[in-house]
Amino acid sequence: MKTAVVVGAVVVVLGAVLFVIWGRQSAPAPEGEDHTPVLATTLQQTLVVTHGQATTSAEVAQSEEVYQGDRLETLHTGRALLQSINGTQTLLDYDTQVTITVQDPTGGHQRFSLALGGVWSRVEKVLGQGEFYEIETQNAVAAVRGTAFGVAYRNGLTTLEVENGVVGVIPVDPATHTRLLAKEIAVRAGSKATIDDEGTVTVTTLTDTDKKASWYQLGATAALPIQSSPEPSAPPKPAATVVPATSVAPTPTPTTTALTLTSITPPDRVVIPGRVYAKGSGFKTLVAVVVGKVRIPPSDVTITSDTTFDFSTQALMPGTYTLSVADAAGHSVALPGPLVVVDRSTPPVPPGTPPPSQPPY
């Protein structure tokens, strides 16, 4: 992302639903410790994990459970998603290194240490008093309650970009790791903060250039993958053979299903409230469902398979819309025809009557 240096660790409070598309199982949690796993999913290869104090690492081919103390690294062409038990989603950019330093059984206390690279976090739920979600860098801390924001740490600089909600930024002394609470600043949606090693926080408005950056578009506009319907957990498999971290070589990206949106049911018009059932392909990595200019809340979307999903119309108003979807790789497609939405109380319309136009918002 951009430039800026923040002192210490970046704190963020969060919550929401558990994602359970467990592709394969990782090494077990440390003996004697009650830690809940985080699901690490490779969006673009390569993602590498080092468990605990191990000196070797292994590639995550699809999805794998990781625990407190594990370090994850995306290589130059890799992107990944971390999904926590309380619904928090953390998207890792290219060339990013993150360590899970705190992860309790409820997901109410979490901390990710960002050594290098960039992450986007989406916090849909407000946590209770005393609960926290933190992302640390070498020189900054940020705290939120229900928001979406990005943090980058590169070349000794930290940058915070807030897409939604409010994030409290606290400079941290890089030498003593002491949080400089007196210098805390609230950064609101649409703003960007940069922090240097002197503890100076500079807040500016996000520019059109900032918002058009591919990383901002992927993390903020497209959001993160929508929850799929739970699937039975696969039986435990032997832990993957570990190889020296320096010898992990990128492997060819597996063939993925192309994103298509071919049809909906009902085909003519849908009512409010009601559900729309869509068919196509590539829905397992769906990140957004957009009707006109309205993004359907993830809680209103259910992915039933790679070829079908459905969503509620309760967030819509009557009108004629374009229905489009986007996946985690940044691809987007639209339904070939219009989506006509009517209120359940609307009287029947004679055949051949043109549908109402889309509301101007």
C-alpha positions in Angstrom: 0.0 0.0 0.0 1.4 3.5 0.6 4.0 5.1 2.8 4.1 5.9 6.5 5.7 4.7 9.7 3.6 3.8 12.7 5.3 2.9 16.1 4.6 -0.7 17.4 1.4 -2.8 16.7 -1.9 -2.2 14.9 -4.9 -3.1 17.0 -8.3 -3.8 15.6 -11.5 -5.1 17.4 -13.8 -7.4 15.4 -16.3 -10.4 15.2 -18.8 -12.3 13.0 -19.3 -15.9 11.6 -16.9 -18.9 11.3 -15.9 -20.1 7.9 -15.7 -23.8 7.7 -14.5 -24.8 4.2 -11.7 -26.8 5.8 -9.7 -28.1 2.8 -7.1 -30.1 4.7 -5.8 -30.2 8.2 -2.6 -28.8 9.5 -0.4 -29.7 12.5 -2.4 -30.0 15.7 -2.6 -27.2 18.3 0.3 -27.1 20.9 -0.2 -29.8 23.5 -1.7 -28.5 26.8 -3.0 -25.2 25.2 -6.6 -24.6 24.4 -6.1 -22.6 21.1 -8.7 -22.3 18.4 -7.4 -22.6 14.8 -7.5 -19.9 12.1 -8.3 -21.2 8.6 -5.6 -20.1 6.2 -6.6 -20.4 2.5 -4.4 -19.8 -0.5 -6.1 -17.4 -2.9 -3.1 -17.1 -5.2 0.0 -19.2 -4.8 2.3 -19.3 -3.0 1.5 -19.3 0.8 4.0 -20.9 3.2 3.5 -21.7 6.9 6.0 -22.3 9.7 4.5 -23.9 12.7 5.5 -22.6 16.1 9.2 -22.8 16.8 9.9 -25.1 13.8 12.8 -24.2 11.6 11.3 -25.6 8.5 8.1 -24.6 6.6 5.6 -26.1 4.2 3.4 -24.7 1.4 -0.4 -24.4 2.0 -1.8 -25.9 -1.3 -5.4 -25.1 -0.5 -6.6 -24.5 3.1 -5.0 -25.4 6.4 -5.7 -24.8 10.1 -3.0 -22.7 11.7 -2.5 -21.7 15.4 -1.1 -19.2 17.8 2.7 -19.0 17.2 2.5 -20.0 13.5 4.1 -17.7 10.9 2.5 -17.3 7.4 4.3 -15.8 4.4 3.0 -15.1 0.9 5.6 -15.1 -1.8 5.9 -12.6 -4.7 2.8 -14.0 -6.5 0.9 -15.2 -3.5 -2.2 -13.9 -1.7 -4.1 -15.6 1.2 -7.1 -15.3 3.5 -7.1 -15.9 7.2 -10.6 -16.6 8.6 -11.1 -16.6 12.4 -13.7 -18.4 14.5 -15.6 -15.1 15.2 -15.8 -14.2 11.5 -12.9 -11.8 11.2 -11.3 -11.9 7.8 -7.7 -10.9 7.1 -6.5 -10.8 3.6 -2.7 -11.0 3.0 -1.2 -9.2 0.0 1.8 -10.3 -2.0 5.2 -10.5 -0.2 3.6 -10.4 3.3 4.8 -12.0 6.5 2.3 -12.4 9.4 2.6 -14.3 12.8 -0.4 -15.2 14.9 0.7 -14.0 18.4 -2.7 -14.3 20.2 -5.7 -16.5 19.4 -8.0 -17.5 22.2 -10.8 -20.2 22.0 -13.6 -17.6 21.5 -11.8 -15.4 19.0 -12.4 -12.4 21.3 -8.7 -11.8 21.8 -6.5 -11.9 18.6 -3.3 -10.4 17.6 -1.4 -10.7 14.3 2.1 -9.4 14.0 2.8 -7.9 10.5 6.5 -8.0 9.8 6.3 -7.1 6.2 3.8 -6.5 3.5 0.1 -5.5 3.7 -3.2 -6.9 5.1 -6.9 -5.9 4.8 -9.1 -6.7 7.7 -12.9 -6.8 7.7 -14.6 -6.7 11.1 -18.4 -7.1 10.7 -19.3 -7.5 14.4 -18.7 -5.2 17.4 -16.9 -7.0 20.1 -17.6 -6.7 23.8 -15.6 -4.7 26.4 -12.1 -6.1 26.9 -12.1 -8.0 23.6 -9.6 -7.0 20.9 -8.2 -7.7 17.5 -4.7 -6.4 16.8 -2.4 -6.2 13.9 1.1 -5.2 14.9 3.9 -3.7 12.9 7.3 -2.6 14.1 6.0 0.8 14.9 2.2 1.1 15.2 -1.1 0.0 16.8 -4.7 0.5 15.5 -8.0 -0.4 17.3 -11.5 -0.7 15.7 -15.1 -1.9 16.4 -16.8 -3.2 13.3 -14.9 -1.8 10.3 -12.9 -2.5 7.1 -9.3 -1.2 6.8 -5.9 -1.9 5.3 -2.5 -1.7 7.0 0.8 -1.9 5.2 4.4 -2.0 6.6 7.2 -1.7 4.1 10.7 -0.1 4.3 10.1 0.9 7.9 6.9 2.8 7.1 3.3 2.0 8.1 0.2 3.1 6.3 -3.4 2.8 7.5 -6.3 3.2 5.0 -9.9 3.1 6.5 -12.7 2.1 4.1 -15.4 1.8 6.8 -15.8 2.7 10.5 -13.3 4.3 12.8 -9.8 3.1 13.6 -7.8 4.4 16.6 -4.1 4.7 15.8 -1.6 4.6 18.7 2.1 5.3 18.0 4.5 3.0 19.7 8.1 3.6 20.7 10.1 1.3 18.4 12.9 0.9 21.0 10.8 0.2 24.1 7.6 -1.0 22.4 5.7 1.3 24.7 2.3 2.6 23.4 2.2 6.4 23.3 -1.5 6.6 24.4 -1.4 10.4 24.6 -0.8 10.5 20.9 -3.8 8.3 19.9 -5.8 9.6 16.9 -9.1 8.4 15.5 -9.0 7.8 11.8 -12.4 7.8 10.1 -13.7 6.2 7.0 -12.3 7.7 3.8 -9.0 8.7 5.5 -5.4 7.6 5.5 -2.9 7.8 8.3 0.9 7.5 8.2 3.1 7.3 11.3 6.9 7.7 11.6 9.4 6.5 14.1 9.1 9.8 16.0 5.5 9.0 16.8 4.1 11.7 14.4 0.7 10.7 13.0 -0.4 12.4 9.8 -4.0 12.0 8.6 -5.1 12.8 5.1 -8.1 12.1 2.9 -8.0 9.1 0.7 -7.5 10.3 -2.9 -9.1 8.8 -6.0 -5.6 7.4 -6.8 -5.6 5.6 -3.5 -9.0 4.2 -4.0 -8.2 3.0 -7.6 -5.2 1.0 -6.5 -5.7 -2.7 -7.1 -5.0 -3.5 -3.5 -7.6 -1.1 -2.2 -10.1 -2.3 -4.7 -9.5 -6.0 -3.8 -9.7 -5.4 0.0 -12.3 -2.7 0.3 -14.6 -2.6 -2.7 -14.7 -6.3 -3.5 -14.6 -7.3 0.2 -13.6 -10.7 1.3 -15.1 -14.2 0.5 -18.7 -14.7 1.5 -19.4 -17.6 3.9 -20.3 -20.9 2.2 -22.6 -23.5 3.5 -20.9 -25.7 6.0 -19.5 -28.9 4.6 -18.5 -32.1 6.6 -15.0 -31.9 7.9 -12.6 -34.2 6.1 -11.0 -37.0 8.2 -7.6 -36.1 9.7 -4.7 -36.5 7.3 -1.0 -36.8 8.1 0.7 -33.5 8.5 2.3 -32.3 5.3 6.0 -33.1 4.9 8.0 -30.0 5.8 10.8 -28.7 3.7 13.4 -26.0 4.5 11.9 -22.6 4.2 14.7 -21.5 1.7 13.9 -24.4 -0.6 10.1 -24.0 -0.9 9.5 -23.6 -4.6 6.4 -22.2 -6.2 4.2 -24.8 -7.8 1.9 -24.3 -10.8 -1.4 -22.7 -9.8 -4.2 -25.4 -9.9 -6.9 -25.0 -12.5 -9.8 -23.1 -11.0 -13.4 -22.9 -12.2 -14.0 -19.8 -14.3 -16.5 -17.3 -12.8 -19.8 -17.2 -14.7 -23.4 -16.1 -13.9 -25.8 -17.7 -16.3 -29.3 -17.5 -14.8 -31.5 -16.8 -11.8 -34.7 -18.1 -10.4 -37.3 -16.7 -10.6 -36.3 -15.6 -14.1 -38.8 -12.8 -14.6 -39.1 -10.8 -11.4 -38.4 -11.3 -7.7 -40.2 -9.9 -4.7 -39.2 -8.1 -1.5 -38.8 -9.9 0.8 -37.7 -13.0 -1.0 -34.7 -14.9 -2.3 -32.9 -15.0 -5.7 -31.4 -18.3 -6.7 -28.4 -18.0 -9.1 -26.6 -20.5 -11.3 -23.2 -20.4 -12.9 -19.7 -21.4 -11.8 -16.7 -20.4 -9.7 -18.9 -19.4 -6.7 -16.6 -21.1 -4.1 -14.4 -18.0 -4.1 -17.2 -15.4 -4.4 -16.4 -12.2 -2.6 -19.3 -9.9 -3.6 -22.8 -9.9 -4.9 -23.9 -6.5 -6.2 -27.4 -5.4 -7.4 -27.2 -2.1 -9.2 -25.1 -0.1 -6.7 -26.1 -2.1 -3.7 -23.7 -4.7 -2.3 -25.7 -7.5 -0.7 -24.6 -8.0 2.9 -22.5 -11.3 3.3 -25.0 -12.5 5.9 -27.8 -12.4 3.3 -25.8 -14.6 0.8 -25.6 -18.4 1.0 -23.2 -20.3 -1.3 -24.6 -23.8 -1.7 -22.0 -25.1 -4.2 -19.5 -24.0 -6.8 -22.4 -23.6 -9.3 -25.2 -22.2 -7.1 -25.8 -19.5 -4.6 -28.8 -17.5 -3.3 -29.4 -14.2 -1.6 -32.1 -12.2 0.1 -33.7 -9.2 -1.4 -34.5 -7.5 1.9 -31.8 -4.9 1.3 -33.3 -3.8 -2.1 -35.9 -1.4 -3.3 -38.3 -2.0 -6.3 -36.6 -1.4 -9.6 -34.7 -2.8 -12.6 -31.1 -3.6 -11.8 -27.9 -5.2 -13.2 -26.8 -8.2 -11.1 -23.1 -8.8 -10.9 -20.7 -10.9 -8.8 -16.9 -10.8 -8.1 -14.4 -13.5 -6.9 -11.3 -13.3 -4.8 -9.0 -13.1 -7.9 -10.6 -9.8 -8.9 -12.8 -11.2 -11.7 -16.4 -10.0 -12.1 -19.3 -11.0 -14.3 -22.9 -9.8 -14.8 -26.1 -11.6 -15.4 -27.0 -11.4 -19.1 -30.4 -9.9 -18.5 -31.9 -7.4 -16.0 -33.0 -8.3 -12.5 -36.5 -6.9 -11.8 -37.4 -6.4 -8.2 -41.0 -5.7 -7.0 -42.6 -5.2 -3.7 -44.8 -8.2 -2.5 -47.7 -5.8 -2.1 -47.4 -4.4 -5.7 -50.5 -5.3 -7.8 -50.0 -7.6 -10.8 -48.7 -5.8 -13.9 -50.4 -6.5 -17.3 -48.2 -8.4 -19.7 -46.0 -6.3 -21.9 -45.7 -3.4 -19.4 -42.1 -2.1 -19.2 -40.5 -2.7 -15.7 -39.8 0.4 -13.5 -36.4 2.0 -14.0 -33.6 1.7 -11.5 -33.8 4.2 -8.6 -31.1 7.0 -9.1 -28.8 6.1 -6.1 
